């Protein structure tokens, strides 16, 4: 994770408000400033969200693949995705190749390959064949947490690190990461997605709706001033 060097923050009103809130969080480090920073960041993210974005598409394709593995096993799933060339390959190779494909060849930071991979690590999915053992709602929630954390770091790590040691920067980011994780774990319910067939076209919209719901969790914690 980390800010892309040369990243230019948006100057729209929502992002300007979020930047001020993050600055207050950096300076104060109390719960109120953290909740406000997360809330304003979430509002800006929702306002600026691209419909059918690369994360939504990649997450939906990953979930669809997981369901295919659950129903017919890894080899059959690879055949259905026209990746017979990956049958018998090491798990890490299979996942890397699939993730590269699902994120349109990793074309941009917004594809968030790192976020999807980290979600797999969090769930301790070491063998790609085991992805089918994880319920789609649990897998999606983990991907959403990592996506939101990844984007926060991308936008603010460089700002946070100014005048701070690496250890201080890490502590501030970890504080926000923990808040993001706990909020989503406690308040985002995706049980209704267990019956969705993510191999169908258009399911990236379902992921997008779930992402909006995840961001709304933070707005509920801290209302408008």
C-alpha positions as CSV (number, residue, x, y, z in Angstrom):
1,X,0.0,0.0,0.0
2,X,1.0,3.7,-0.2
3,X,0.4,6.9,-2.0
4,X,1.3,7.0,-5.6
5,X,4.1,9.6,-5.9
6,X,2.8,12.6,-7.8
7,X,-0.8,11.8,-6.8
8,X,-2.9,15.0,-7.1
9,X,-5.8,15.1,-4.7
10,X,-9.2,16.1,-6.2
11,X,-10.3,19.6,-5.4
12,X,-14.0,19.0,-5.3
13,X,-15.8,20.2,-2.2
14,X,-16.3,16.6,-0.8
15,X,-12.6,15.8,-1.1
16,X,-11.6,19.1,0.3
17,X,-13.8,18.5,3.3
18,X,-12.3,15.0,3.7
19,X,-8.8,16.4,3.5
20,X,-9.5,18.8,6.3
21,X,-11.0,16.0,8.4
22,X,-8.0,13.8,7.8
23,X,-5.7,16.6,8.9
24,X,-7.7,17.0,12.1
25,X,-7.4,13.3,12.7
26,X,-3.6,13.4,12.2
27,X,-3.3,16.2,14.7
28,X,-5.7,15.0,17.3
29,X,-5.8,11.2,17.0
30,X,-8.9,10.9,19.2
31,X,-12.0,8.8,18.4
32,X,-14.1,11.7,17.3
33,X,-11.6,13.0,14.8
34,X,-11.0,9.5,13.5
35,X,-14.8,8.9,13.0
36,X,-15.2,12.2,11.3
37,X,-12.3,11.6,9.0
38,X,-13.6,8.2,8.0
39,X,-17.1,9.7,7.5
40,X,-15.9,12.5,5.2
41,X,-13.6,10.2,3.3
42,X,-16.5,7.7,2.8
43,X,-18.8,10.5,1.5
44,X,-16.2,11.7,-1.0
45,X,-15.6,8.1,-2.1
46,X,-19.3,7.6,-2.7
47,X,-19.6,10.9,-4.6
48,X,-16.7,10.1,-6.8
49,X,-17.3,6.5,-7.3
50,X,-17.1,5.4,-11.0
51,X,-20.0,3.2,-12.0
52,X,-18.8,-0.2,-13.1
53,X,-15.3,0.5,-11.8
54,X,-12.5,-1.9,-12.1
55,X,-12.7,-3.0,-8.4
56,X,-16.4,-3.8,-8.8
57,X,-15.7,-5.9,-11.9
58,X,-12.7,-7.7,-10.5
59,X,-14.4,-8.5,-7.2
60,X,-17.5,-9.9,-9.0
61,X,-15.3,-12.1,-11.2
62,X,-13.4,-13.4,-8.2
63,X,-16.7,-14.2,-6.5
64,X,-18.0,-15.9,-9.6
65,X,-14.9,-18.0,-9.8
66,X,-15.1,-18.9,-6.2
67,X,-18.6,-20.2,-6.7
68,X,-17.5,-22.3,-9.7
69,X,-14.8,-23.8,-7.6
70,X,-17.4,-24.6,-4.9
71,X,-19.8,-26.3,-7.3
72,X,-17.4,-28.2,-9.5
73,X,-13.9,-28.0,-8.2
74,X,-10.8,-26.0,-9.3
75,X,-10.1,-27.8,-12.6
76,X,-13.6,-27.5,-13.8
77,X,-13.7,-23.9,-12.9
78,X,-10.6,-23.2,-14.8
79,X,-12.1,-24.9,-17.8
80,X,-15.2,-22.8,-17.6
81,X,-13.0,-19.7,-17.5
82,X,-11.0,-20.9,-20.5
83,X,-7.9,-21.2,-18.5
84,X,-7.1,-24.9,-19.0
85,X,-3.5,-23.8,-19.2
86,X,-3.5,-23.2,-15.5
87,X,-4.6,-26.7,-14.5
88,X,-2.0,-28.4,-12.4
89,X,0.0,-25.2,-11.9
90,X,1.0,-24.1,-8.4
91,X,-1.7,-22.3,-6.5
92,X,0.3,-19.0,-6.4
93,X,0.7,-19.1,-10.1
94,X,-3.0,-19.8,-10.7
95,X,-4.2,-17.0,-8.4
96,X,-1.7,-14.5,-9.9
97,X,-2.7,-15.2,-13.4
98,X,-6.4,-15.1,-12.6
99,X,-6.1,-11.9,-10.6
100,X,-4.2,-10.3,-13.5
101,X,-7.0,-11.3,-15.9
102,X,-9.8,-10.2,-13.5
103,X,-8.2,-6.8,-13.1
104,X,-7.8,-6.2,-16.8
105,X,-4.1,-6.9,-16.7
106,X,-3.6,-4.7,-13.7
107,X,-4.0,-1.6,-15.8
108,X,-4.2,0.9,-13.0
109,X,-4.0,1.5,-9.3
110,X,-7.8,1.5,-9.1
111,X,-7.7,-2.2,-10.1
112,X,-6.5,-2.8,-6.6
113,X,-4.8,-6.1,-7.2
114,X,-3.1,-5.8,-3.7
115,X,-6.5,-5.3,-2.0
116,X,-7.9,-8.5,-3.5
117,X,-4.8,-10.5,-2.7
118,X,-4.7,-9.2,0.9
119,X,-8.3,-10.3,1.3
120,X,-7.2,-13.9,0.4
121,X,-4.4,-13.7,2.8
122,X,-6.7,-12.4,5.6
123,X,-8.9,-15.4,5.1
124,X,-5.9,-17.7,5.1
125,X,-6.7,-19.1,1.6
126,X,-3.3,-20.5,0.8
127,X,-4.5,-23.0,-1.8
128,X,-6.7,-21.4,-4.6
129,X,-8.8,-24.6,-4.5
130,X,-10.0,-23.6,-1.0
131,X,-11.5,-20.4,-2.3
132,X,-14.8,-22.3,-2.8
133,X,-15.0,-23.1,0.9
134,X,-15.5,-19.4,1.8
135,X,-19.0,-18.0,1.7
136,X,-19.3,-15.2,-0.9
137,X,-20.6,-12.7,1.7
138,X,-17.5,-13.3,3.8
139,X,-15.1,-13.1,0.9
140,X,-16.8,-9.9,-0.4
141,X,-16.7,-8.2,3.0
142,X,-13.0,-8.9,3.2
143,X,-12.4,-7.5,-0.2
144,X,-14.4,-4.3,0.6
145,X,-12.4,-3.7,3.8
146,X,-9.1,-4.0,1.9
147,X,-10.3,-1.8,-1.0
148,X,-11.4,1.0,1.4
149,X,-8.1,0.8,3.4
150,X,-6.0,0.6,0.2
151,X,-7.7,3.7,-1.2
152,X,-7.3,5.6,2.1
153,X,-3.6,4.9,2.1
154,X,-3.3,5.8,-1.6
155,X,-4.8,9.2,-1.0
156,X,-3.4,10.1,2.4
157,X,-0.2,8.2,3.3
158,X,2.1,10.7,1.8
159,X,0.3,13.5,3.7
160,X,0.3,11.6,6.9
161,X,4.1,10.8,6.6
162,X,5.1,14.4,6.4
163,X,7.2,15.2,9.5
164,X,6.6,11.7,10.9
165,X,8.8,8.7,11.3
166,X,7.9,5.5,9.4
167,X,6.8,4.1,12.8
168,X,4.5,7.1,13.5
169,X,3.0,6.9,10.0
170,X,2.3,3.2,10.3
171,X,0.7,3.7,13.7
172,X,-1.7,6.4,12.3
173,X,-2.6,4.3,9.3
174,X,-3.1,1.2,11.4
175,X,-5.4,3.1,13.7
176,X,-7.6,4.0,10.8
177,X,-7.4,0.5,9.3
178,X,-8.6,-1.0,12.6
179,X,-11.5,1.5,12.7
180,X,-12.4,0.5,9.1
181,X,-12.3,-3.2,9.8
182,X,-14.2,-3.0,13.0
183,X,-16.9,-0.8,11.6
184,X,-17.5,-3.0,8.5
185,X,-17.3,-6.2,10.5
186,X,-19.8,-4.9,13.0
187,X,-22.3,-3.1,10.8
188,X,-22.2,-4.4,7.2
189,X,-24.6,-7.3,6.6
190,X,-24.1,-9.1,3.3
191,X,-26.1,-12.3,4.1
192,X,-28.5,-11.5,1.3
193,X,-25.7,-12.1,-1.3
194,X,-25.2,-15.7,-0.4
195,X,-27.8,-16.8,-3.1
196,X,-26.4,-14.5,-5.8
197,X,-24.8,-16.2,-8.8
198,X,-21.8,-14.0,-9.4
199,X,-20.9,-15.7,-12.7
200,X,-23.9,-13.9,-14.3
201,X,-23.4,-10.7,-16.2
202,X,-24.1,-7.5,-14.3
203,X,-23.1,-8.7,-10.9
204,X,-20.5,-5.9,-10.7
205,X,-23.5,-3.7,-9.9
206,X,-24.2,-5.8,-6.9
207,X,-20.6,-5.4,-5.7
208,X,-21.0,-1.6,-6.3
209,X,-24.1,-1.5,-4.2
210,X,-22.3,-3.4,-1.4
211,X,-19.4,-1.0,-1.6
212,X,-21.8,2.0,-1.2
213,X,-23.4,0.2,1.8
214,X,-20.0,-0.3,3.3
215,X,-19.1,3.4,2.9
216,X,-22.5,4.3,4.4
217,X,-21.5,2.5,7.6
218,X,-19.0,5.3,8.3
219,X,-21.5,8.1,7.6
220,X,-23.9,6.6,10.1
221,X,-21.2,6.8,12.7
222,X,-20.7,10.5,12.2
223,X,-23.6,12.6,11.0
224,X,-23.5,15.9,9.2
225,X,-22.2,18.9,11.1
